[in-house]
Amino acid sequence: MPPLEVYMLGEVGFLEIQQLQRRIVYDLGEQAGAALILCEHPPTISVGRTGSRAHIAHDDLTLKALGIKVHWVNRGGGCVLHTQGQLAAYLAIPLGSMGVTLFEYLNLLNQAVVGVLAEFDLAGQIRPDLPGVFSGPARIASIGVAVSRDIAYHGLTLNVGPYLDFFKVIQEPGIDHAPLRQTSMESRRQRPASMPRVREAMIRRLEQAFGLEQHHIYTSHPMLSRGKARSVHVPSLG
């Protein structure tokens, strides 16, 4: 099985992660394996290829006052609000060498999220008409990907315990064209969900879904402002 290199980075600026993803995609074009970035972002809205400025409720001045930056990105999917308490998981995998189609990649991401939720006694649903994973009538995880040089990247965000009122800045059409609601693991459980436990579950579920084995966990990357990466060797979590 090819190795999975995991970058567990804490809170990182959105644009820094976009630059890091481009570097990882370049590196994976030269070598085998896969990479996973796990992080949180300060308040940011990313707008994918099916997103629209009309789906953002506030004007630019109000967003600035709220401390929310907006970035247009080349992934699929619509508008996604990134914030603290939400786990962003960027998984980069060479589709061809893994023998995975883009449709299968998306489905495996969905299934990994459903598996993580199940470990916290939550039922996740995948809807045929709306992207992402739902818990009850509300979305709990958003998924949007891009492909470059046959390498799929970007990935997903999972709402662990963010401040849910923040999500009102996004008014994306949802079920029966009503504004799409967002929920979180902590809101559905009515008790805390440990981010370290969620991260560990996400690594393990992605390993299982894609047939990967974990070789290193890095706590930084040389491209980031925090300096040289540190890593530890750990066995597969599967």
N, C-alpha and C positions, 0 to 999 in steps of 0.2 A: 504494500500500500504506500502511496506517496505521503511525504510528511506534511504536517500542518504547522506553520509558523504563526504563533499567536502573539499579537501586540496588545497588551493590556495597559491602556494609557490613561485611565482616569478622565478628567475633564480637559478637552482640547478644542481649540478654535476650529470652526467648520472648514475654513479655507485651508488650514494646515493639513487637515485630513484629506482634502481633495488632492493636494500636492503629493502627499504620501501615497495615496492610492495610485496616482500616475506613475510614481517610481516603482511601486510593487508590480504593477502591470508590466512595466518595461522589464523588470528583473525576471518575472515569470515567463516572459517570452524567450529568455535565454536559458532557463533551467526548469527542472521538474518541480512539482510540489504545489502547495496552495498556501494562502495567507489569510489570516483573520485579524481584523482590528476591532477591539472592543473598547468603547469609550462613551463619554457623555459630552454634550455640547452646551455652551451658553445659549440663551434664547436666540434662535435662528429659524427662519423659514426657508426651506429649499423648494424650488418650483421645478418639477420635472416636465417631460415633453407633453404630457396631457394636462398639465396644470395651467392655471390662468390667473392673472392679476385680479380678475373679478371674484376669485375665490378667497381673496384676502379682505377681511372686513374693514380694516382701517386704512387711512391714507398714510403717506410716507412720514409726515410729521408726527402723527400719533404713534406709529411704529417706533420711530426714533425715541420718542418720549418714554415708551415702554421698554426701550433697550433691545428691540428685536431687529436684527438685520435680515435682509432678504437676498438670496442668491439663486440665480437660474443655473440649473445643472442639466447634464446631458442624459440622465437616467430616465427610464420609463416611470410612469406613475404621475401623480398630481402634486399638490402642495402638501408638504410635511412640516409640522412644527417640531423642532428639536429643542430640548430643554433639559435641565438637570432633573435627575430622577428617572430618566428614560435611557435605556440601553441601546446604543447604536452598534450594530454588528455589520461590519463591512467584510464580506467574504469574496476573495478573488480566486477563481479556479479556471484553469485551461479546459475549456469544454471538450475539445477534440481528444486530447490525451486522456481525459477522464472518461470518455465515452458517454458524455451527458449532453443532451440537447438543451437549448435555452428553456423550453417548456418544462423539461424535467428538473432543471436547476431551480426554476421558480417554485415548482411543486415541492421539491425537497426542502427549500427554505420554509415554505408554509408548514410542512409536516414537522420540521424541527421546532418551530414555535409552538405548535400544538403539543408536542412532546414536553417542552419546557413548562407550559401551563399545566399539563397533567401532573407534573411533579409537585405543583403547588395546589393541587386539588381544584383546578379550574378547567372547564371545558372550553376548548377553542373550536370555532367553526370557520370553515372556508366557504365563502359564498361564490357562486358562479357568476354573479352580476357585478360584484364589487371586489377590488383587489384588497389584499391584506387578510388578517385574521381577526375574527370577531369573538367577543365574549358577550353573550346575550345580543341585544340590538345595537351595541356600540363596538367600534373598532378598537382593538387593543394593540395591534401591531400593523405597521405599514411596510410594504415591500415595493422596491423599485430598483431595477438593475440596468446596467449598460454593458455593452460588449465591445472590446477593442482587441485586435490581433487574436481573435478567437478566445479571449479571456473575459469571462463574466466577472463583473465587480459591482461596487455599491453593495446593496444588500437590504437590511431591514432595520427598523426601530421598534422596540418593545417598551410599552409604557409600564414601568415597574411601580413607581410611586411619584410621578410628577404632579405639580399643581395643575389640576384639570381645568380651572377657569382660564388658564392661558390659551387653551385650545379653541376658545371662542373666537379668536382672531381668524381662524380658518372656517369658511362657510362653503365647503365642498358639498355638492348634491349627493345624498345618500339614498337610503331606503325610501321608496315612493317619492323621490325628489325632495324630501325634507333635508335640512342641513345634517350632514353626517356627524354623529356624536362620537366622542372619544371616551374611553374608560381606561382604567389601569388595573394592574394586578392587586394593588393594595385596596383600591375601591371595591373591587369585586369580592375580595377575601374578607374585607372589613377588619384587617389586621396587617401588620407590616410584612413586607417581603424583602428579605435581605439581598441587596444588590450583589455581594460576593457569591451568594448561593445561586442567584439567577445567572451570573456570568459563568460559573462552573457548569451549570446545567446546559447553558447554550453551547459551550465548547463541546461537551460530551454528545449532545444531540446532533450537532453538525458533523462531528466525527462519524457517528453512527450512520447518519443519512448519506454521507458522501463516501464512506469507506476510507476514511483518513486516519492517520495516527499522529498523535501530538508529539513533537520532539522538543520544542523549546517554547517557553513563555518569556517574552521580552516586556520589560516595564518602561521602555522608551525606544526611540529610534534616532539615529544620528541626524536625520533630516529635521527633527523637531528641536525647539529651542532649549529643551531641558538637557541636552548634551548626549553623551555616548550611551548606547543601549546597554542594559544589563539583562542577562538571561539566566534561566535555570532549566535543567534537563528534567523532564518528567515523563512517566509512562503514559500510555493512552488511558483516557478516562472511560473508555468503552467497557 
